[in-house]
Amino acid sequence: MAKRQLFFLRNVFFFTFTAFGGAQAHLSLLLRYFVNNINFVTEEELLELNALAQVLPGPASTQTLVGIAYKVGGLKLAIVTFLIWILPSAALMTLAAVWYSLLDQKHKFVEILQFIHPIALGIVAYGAFKLGRKVLTNQVSVFLAFGALVGTLVLREAYVFPLAILIGGMVSSAIGTPHEETELRVRLFANVNPKKLSYFVGVLLLMAILGAIINRTSPFSLPIRLFENFYRNGIFIFGGGQVLVPMMFTEFVQMKHYLGQTDFLSGFAFQQILPGPTFSFTSYIGALGMKHGNYGVGGQIIGGILAVLGINLPGLILVLFIVPFWNDLKKISRIKHSLSGINAVSVGFIIAAFLMLLAPVGLNWLFLAIVLVTFLVLNFTKISPAWVIMAGVILGYII
């Protein structure tokens, strides 16, 4: 491996263990480690890759980092970079799930984390507010966000998410795109690698078919269905970790009952104090999902691995598939204009998650005050969510 690539991997390690705060904060660190310290890519190339990640489904920070690695050293370096980035936080989240499910005094654990629920709600509210201010800039975006909110609250089915994202992207693209670019699209799709496209579609179809036909009494049933569930969600998650929360909550807590609301929020809070990708939260859900199926500790570890791979693979395949001809793709305004509708729908999802998580709290004025204080602290100070959560854990332990 070339000396430049080894330096790159060293910076990937540094980035992995200092990347707190989600995709927005990660961008500034990407600039620091891969543009300013050592010029692996130009600032313009980095921002273009970040824009591509915003258009694609999946984890934006992961896709941006993998895209940089592909430009620096090709496919092998991109895969090694992905593993370095994803494994530490995914391993910790899987271990957290195993520890939580095996803890004899789980009620004491719940008492210590009693204030995590309202703090997590404050974080979700802050995410909705920040994204909403950015993307709800016209009547169409407000309408799309409201439609996604109502659809999620009324139907509470997993198909609402991909359907709303598809409609949002189509509406904003149709309204904002001029009627041209035919020649460009022909030239672009002539460069599409059919082998890579077939891999992407093939994995999805294979997992969907296996998940549907496998005997549910088989010991392989739940692991395969879990992988298909996360792979499918990975295709339809636009907007990063903020949108991950409502989708995971609806499907795995409300619909499939693989874990309870307290379990879900405890894992979400723990993930917030870790560096690395927000999508590693799925390894916690996958591990508890396998606990639901009585697969033991080994099964929980497998569940954590399958979940984090499933949720990340669609975005990883897509970014590696698209980066080689991104210079042409970014000129197609239909793709560029679809982003505003997708983001608007994502705001609706986040608001729906907040309302669904708030309902069990009721008129608990202490909890509502903590939600408000958390929101105000995040909105008006530069204090990291990790410190707010640590304060909540200490408060729960003392009280």
MIVEX-547540 format. One record per residue (C-alpha): residue number from 1; residue in three letters; x, y, z. Coordinates in steps of 0.5 Angstrom, whole numbers, plus 500, padded with zeros to 3 digits. Layout:
// residues N
num; residuo; X; Y; Z
NUM; ALA; X; Y; Z .
...
***
This chain:
// residues 399
num; residuo; X; Y; Z
1; MET; 500; 500; 500 .
2; ALA; 503; 507; 498 .
3; LYS; 505; 512; 503 .
4; ARG; 500; 517; 502 .
5; GLN; 494; 511; 503 .
6; LEU; 497; 509; 510 .
7; PHE; 497; 517; 511 .
8; PHE; 490; 517; 509 .
9; LEU; 488; 511; 514 .
10; ARG; 492; 514; 519 .
11; ASN; 487; 520; 518 .
12; VAL; 481; 516; 518 .
13; PHE; 483; 513; 525 .
14; PHE; 483; 520; 528 .
15; PHE; 477; 522; 524 .
16; THR; 473; 516; 527 .
17; PHE; 475; 517; 534 .
18; THR; 473; 524; 534 .
19; ALA; 467; 525; 530 .
20; PHE; 462; 527; 535 .
21; GLY; 455; 531; 533 .
22; GLY; 452; 528; 527 .
23; ALA; 453; 529; 519 .
24; GLN; 453; 537; 520 .
25; ALA; 459; 537; 525 .
26; HIS; 463; 531; 521 .
27; LEU; 463; 536; 515 .
28; SER; 468; 540; 519 .
29; LEU; 472; 535; 521 .
30; LEU; 473; 532; 514 .
31; LEU; 475; 538; 512 .
32; ARG; 480; 539; 517 .
33; TYR; 483; 531; 516 .
34; PHE; 483; 531; 509 .
35; VAL; 483; 538; 506 .
36; ASN; 487; 542; 511 .
37; ASN; 492; 538; 514 .
38; ILE; 494; 534; 508 .
39; ASN; 490; 535; 501 .
40; PHE; 488; 528; 499 .
41; VAL; 482; 532; 496 .
42; THR; 480; 539; 494 .
43; GLU; 475; 543; 498 .
44; GLU; 471; 543; 492 .
45; GLU; 471; 536; 491 .
46; LEU; 469; 534; 498 .
47; LEU; 463; 539; 498 .
48; GLU; 461; 536; 491 .
49; LEU; 462; 529; 495 .
50; ASN; 458; 531; 501 .
51; ALA; 452; 534; 496 .
52; LEU; 452; 527; 492 .
53; ALA; 451; 524; 499 .
54; GLN; 445; 528; 501 .
55; VAL; 442; 526; 494 .
56; LEU; 443; 519; 495 .
57; PRO; 439; 514; 501 .
58; GLY; 444; 512; 506 .
59; PRO; 449; 515; 511 .
60; ALA; 452; 522; 509 .
61; SER; 458; 522; 513 .
62; THR; 460; 515; 511 .
63; GLN; 458; 516; 504 .
64; THR; 462; 522; 504 .
65; LEU; 468; 519; 507 .
66; VAL; 468; 513; 503 .
67; GLY; 468; 517; 496 .
68; ILE; 474; 521; 499 .
69; ALA; 477; 514; 500 .
70; TYR; 475; 512; 493 .
71; LYS; 478; 518; 490 .
72; VAL; 485; 517; 494 .
73; GLY; 486; 509; 493 .
74; GLY; 480; 506; 489 .
75; LEU; 476; 500; 491 .
76; LYS; 480; 497; 496 .
77; LEU; 482; 503; 500 .
78; ALA; 474; 505; 500 .
79; ILE; 472; 498; 503 .
80; VAL; 478; 499; 509 .
81; THR; 476; 506; 510 .
82; PHE; 469; 504; 511 .
83; LEU; 471; 498; 516 .
84; ILE; 475; 502; 520 .
85; TRP; 470; 508; 520 .
86; ILE; 464; 503; 522 .
87; LEU; 467; 497; 526 .
88; PRO; 468; 501; 533 .
89; SER; 462; 504; 534 .
90; ALA; 458; 498; 532 .
91; ALA; 462; 494; 536 .
92; LEU; 460; 498; 542 .
93; MET; 453; 499; 541 .
94; THR; 452; 491; 540 .
95; LEU; 456; 490; 547 .
96; ALA; 451; 495; 550 .
97; ALA; 445; 491; 547 .
98; VAL; 448; 485; 550 .
99; TRP; 450; 488; 557 .
100; TYR; 443; 491; 557 .
101; SER; 439; 485; 556 .
102; LEU; 443; 481; 561 .
103; LEU; 443; 486; 566 .
104; ASP; 440; 482; 572 .
105; GLN; 438; 489; 575 .
106; LYS; 435; 492; 569 .
107; HIS; 430; 496; 573 .
108; LYS; 436; 500; 576 .
109; PHE; 439; 501; 569 .
110; VAL; 432; 504; 567 .
111; GLU; 432; 509; 574 .
112; ILE; 439; 511; 572 .
113; LEU; 437; 513; 565 .
114; GLN; 430; 516; 567 .
115; PHE; 432; 523; 564 .
116; ILE; 434; 520; 558 .
117; HIS; 428; 519; 555 .
118; PRO; 426; 527; 555 .
119; ILE; 433; 529; 553 .
120; ALA; 433; 524; 547 .
121; LEU; 426; 528; 545 .
122; GLY; 429; 535; 546 .
123; ILE; 435; 532; 541 .
124; VAL; 430; 530; 536 .
125; ALA; 426; 536; 537 .
126; TYR; 432; 540; 535 .
127; GLY; 434; 536; 529 .
128; ALA; 427; 537; 526 .
129; PHE; 428; 545; 528 .
130; LYS; 434; 546; 525 .
131; LEU; 433; 541; 518 .
132; GLY; 426; 545; 518 .
133; ARG; 429; 552; 518 .
134; LYS; 433; 550; 512 .
135; VAL; 429; 546; 508 .
136; LEU; 422; 549; 509 .
137; THR; 422; 555; 505 .
138; ASN; 416; 555; 501 .
139; GLN; 409; 552; 501 .
140; VAL; 411; 546; 497 .
141; SER; 416; 544; 502 .
142; VAL; 411; 545; 508 .
143; PHE; 406; 541; 504 .
144; LEU; 410; 535; 503 .
145; ALA; 413; 535; 510 .
146; PHE; 405; 536; 513 .
147; GLY; 403; 530; 508 .
148; ALA; 409; 526; 511 .
149; LEU; 407; 527; 518 .
150; VAL; 400; 526; 517 .
151; GLY; 401; 519; 513 .
152; THR; 406; 517; 519 .
153; LEU; 402; 518; 525 .
154; VAL; 395; 515; 521 .
155; LEU; 398; 509; 517 .
156; ARG; 404; 507; 522 .
157; GLU; 406; 502; 517 .
158; ALA; 413; 501; 514 .
159; TYR; 411; 503; 507 .
160; VAL; 410; 510; 508 .
161; PHE; 417; 512; 509 .
162; PRO; 419; 510; 502 .
163; LEU; 413; 512; 498 .
164; ALA; 413; 519; 502 .
165; ILE; 420; 520; 500 .
166; LEU; 419; 518; 492 .
167; ILE; 413; 522; 492 .
168; GLY; 417; 528; 495 .
169; GLY; 422; 527; 490 .
170; MET; 418; 527; 484 .
171; VAL; 414; 533; 486 .
172; SER; 420; 538; 488 .
173; SER; 423; 535; 481 .
174; ALA; 417; 536; 477 .
175; ILE; 416; 543; 479 .
176; GLY; 423; 546; 479 .
177; THR; 427; 542; 473 .
178; PRO; 427; 545; 466 .
179; HIS; 425; 541; 460 .
180; GLU; 431; 539; 458 .
181; GLU; 438; 535; 459 .
182; THR; 435; 529; 454 .
183; GLU; 442; 529; 451 .
184; LEU; 446; 529; 458 .
185; ARG; 442; 523; 461 .
186; VAL; 443; 519; 455 .
187; ARG; 451; 520; 455 .
188; LEU; 450; 519; 463 .
189; PHE; 447; 512; 463 .
190; ALA; 451; 510; 457 .
191; ASN; 457; 510; 462 .
192; VAL; 453; 506; 468 .
193; ASN; 456; 499; 470 .
194; PRO; 451; 494; 469 .
195; LYS; 454; 489; 473 .
196; LYS; 454; 494; 479 .
197; LEU; 447; 496; 478 .
198; SER; 445; 488; 478 .
199; TYR; 449; 487; 484 .
200; PHE; 445; 492; 488 .
201; VAL; 438; 490; 485 .
202; GLY; 440; 483; 486 .
203; VAL; 442; 483; 493 .
204; LEU; 435; 487; 495 .
205; LEU; 431; 482; 491 .
206; LEU; 435; 476; 494 .
207; MET; 434; 478; 501 .
208; ALA; 427; 480; 500 .
209; ILE; 425; 473; 497 .
210; LEU; 429; 469; 502 .
211; GLY; 425; 473; 508 .
212; ALA; 418; 472; 505 .
213; ILE; 419; 464; 503 .
214; ILE; 423; 462; 509 .
215; ASN; 420; 458; 514 .
216; ARG; 419; 462; 520 .
217; THR; 421; 456; 525 .
218; SER; 428; 456; 521 .
219; PRO; 434; 458; 526 .
220; PHE; 436; 462; 520 .
221; SER; 429; 466; 519 .
222; LEU; 430; 472; 524 .
223; PRO; 437; 473; 522 .
224; ILE; 435; 473; 514 .
225; ARG; 429; 477; 515 .
226; LEU; 433; 482; 520 .
227; PHE; 438; 483; 514 .
228; GLU; 433; 484; 509 .
229; ASN; 429; 489; 514 .
230; PHE; 435; 494; 515 .
231; TYR; 438; 493; 507 .
232; ARG; 431; 495; 505 .
233; ASN; 431; 501; 510 .
234; GLY; 438; 503; 508 .
235; ILE; 435; 504; 501 .
236; PHE; 430; 509; 503 .
237; ILE; 433; 513; 509 .
238; PHE; 434; 520; 506 .
239; GLY; 437; 525; 511 .
240; GLY; 442; 521; 515 .
241; GLY; 441; 519; 522 .
242; GLN; 435; 524; 524 .
243; VAL; 431; 520; 519 .
244; LEU; 433; 514; 522 .
245; VAL; 430; 515; 529 .
246; PRO; 423; 515; 526 .
247; MET; 424; 509; 521 .
248; MET; 427; 505; 526 .
249; PHE; 422; 506; 532 .
250; THR; 416; 505; 527 .
251; GLU; 418; 499; 525 .
252; PHE; 422; 495; 530 .
253; VAL; 418; 498; 536 .
254; GLN; 411; 500; 534 .
255; MET; 410; 494; 529 .
256; LYS; 414; 488; 530 .
257; HIS; 416; 489; 538 .
258; TYR; 423; 487; 537 .
259; LEU; 424; 492; 543 .
260; GLY; 421; 497; 548 .
261; GLN; 421; 504; 548 .
262; THR; 425; 505; 554 .
263; ASP; 430; 500; 551 .
264; PHE; 430; 504; 544 .
265; LEU; 431; 511; 547 .
266; SER; 437; 508; 552 .
267; GLY; 440; 505; 546 .
268; PHE; 439; 512; 542 .
269; ALA; 442; 516; 548 .
270; PHE; 448; 511; 549 .
271; GLN; 450; 512; 541 .
272; GLN; 449; 520; 542 .
273; ILE; 455; 520; 547 .
274; LEU; 460; 516; 542 .
275; PRO; 464; 518; 536 .
276; GLY; 463; 515; 529 .
277; PRO; 456; 514; 525 .
278; THR; 449; 515; 527 .
279; PHE; 447; 509; 523 .
280; SER; 451; 504; 528 .
281; PHE; 445; 505; 532 .
282; THR; 442; 499; 528 .
283; SER; 447; 494; 531 .
284; TYR; 444; 496; 538 .
285; ILE; 437; 494; 535 .
286; GLY; 439; 488; 531 .
287; ALA; 442; 485; 537 .
288; LEU; 436; 486; 541 .
289; GLY; 432; 484; 535 .
290; MET; 436; 477; 536 .
291; LYS; 435; 477; 543 .
292; HIS; 427; 477; 542 .
293; GLY; 428; 471; 538 .
294; ASN; 432; 467; 544 .
295; TYR; 438; 466; 540 .
296; GLY; 443; 468; 546 .
297; VAL; 449; 472; 546 .
298; GLY; 452; 469; 540 .
299; GLY; 446; 471; 536 .
300; GLN; 445; 478; 539 .
301; ILE; 452; 479; 536 .
302; ILE; 450; 476; 529 .
303; GLY; 444; 481; 529 .
304; GLY; 448; 487; 531 .
305; ILE; 453; 485; 525 .
306; LEU; 447; 484; 520 .
307; ALA; 444; 490; 522 .
308; VAL; 449; 495; 521 .
309; LEU; 452; 492; 514 .
310; GLY; 444; 491; 512 .
311; ILE; 443; 499; 513 .
312; ASN; 450; 501; 510 .
313; LEU; 450; 497; 504 .
314; PRO; 445; 500; 500 .
315; GLY; 449; 507; 501 .
316; LEU; 456; 504; 500 .
317; ILE; 454; 500; 494 .
318; LEU; 451; 507; 491 .
319; VAL; 456; 511; 492 .
320; LEU; 462; 507; 489 .
321; PHE; 457; 506; 483 .
322; ILE; 456; 513; 482 .
323; VAL; 462; 517; 484 .
324; PRO; 466; 515; 477 .
325; PHE; 461; 519; 473 .
326; TRP; 459; 524; 478 .
327; ASN; 461; 530; 474 .
328; ASP; 456; 528; 469 .
329; LEU; 451; 526; 474 .
330; LYS; 451; 533; 478 .
331; LYS; 449; 537; 472 .
332; ILE; 442; 533; 472 .
333; SER; 438; 538; 475 .
334; ARG; 432; 533; 476 .
335; ILE; 436; 530; 481 .
336; LYS; 439; 536; 484 .
337; HIS; 431; 539; 485 .
338; SER; 429; 532; 488 .
339; LEU; 433; 534; 494 .
340; SER; 429; 539; 497 .
341; GLY; 422; 535; 497 .
342; ILE; 426; 529; 500 .
343; ASN; 429; 533; 505 .
344; ALA; 422; 536; 506 .
345; VAL; 419; 529; 507 .
346; SER; 424; 528; 512 .
347; VAL; 422; 534; 517 .
348; GLY; 415; 531; 517 .
349; PHE; 418; 524; 519 .
350; ILE; 422; 527; 525 .
351; ILE; 416; 531; 527 .
352; ALA; 412; 525; 527 .
353; ALA; 417; 521; 531 .
354; PHE; 418; 527; 536 .
355; LEU; 410; 526; 537 .
356; MET; 410; 519; 538 .
357; LEU; 415; 519; 543 .
358; LEU; 412; 525; 547 .
359; ALA; 405; 521; 547 .
360; PRO; 407; 516; 553 .
361; VAL; 410; 522; 557 .
362; GLY; 403; 526; 558 .
363; LEU; 403; 532; 562 .
364; ASN; 409; 530; 566 .
365; TRP; 412; 537; 567 .
366; LEU; 419; 535; 569 .
367; PHE; 420; 531; 563 .
368; LEU; 417; 536; 559 .
369; ALA; 421; 542; 562 .
370; ILE; 427; 537; 561 .
371; VAL; 425; 537; 553 .
372; LEU; 425; 544; 553 .
373; VAL; 431; 545; 557 .
374; THR; 435; 540; 552 .
375; PHE; 432; 544; 546 .
376; LEU; 434; 551; 548 .
377; VAL; 441; 548; 550 .
378; LEU; 443; 545; 544 .
379; ASN; 440; 551; 540 .
380; PHE; 443; 557; 543 .
381; THR; 449; 554; 546 .
382; LYS; 455; 550; 543 .
383; ILE; 454; 545; 548 .
384; SER; 455; 538; 545 .
385; PRO; 449; 533; 546 .
386; ALA; 454; 528; 549 .
387; TRP; 455; 533; 555 .
388; VAL; 447; 534; 556 .
389; ILE; 446; 526; 556 .
390; MET; 452; 525; 561 .
391; ALA; 449; 530; 565 .
392; GLY; 442; 526; 565 .
393; VAL; 445; 520; 567 .
394; ILE; 449; 523; 573 .
395; LEU; 442; 526; 575 .
396; GLY; 439; 520; 574 .
397; TYR; 444; 516; 578 .
398; ILE; 444; 522; 584 .
399; ILE; 436; 522; 584 .
***
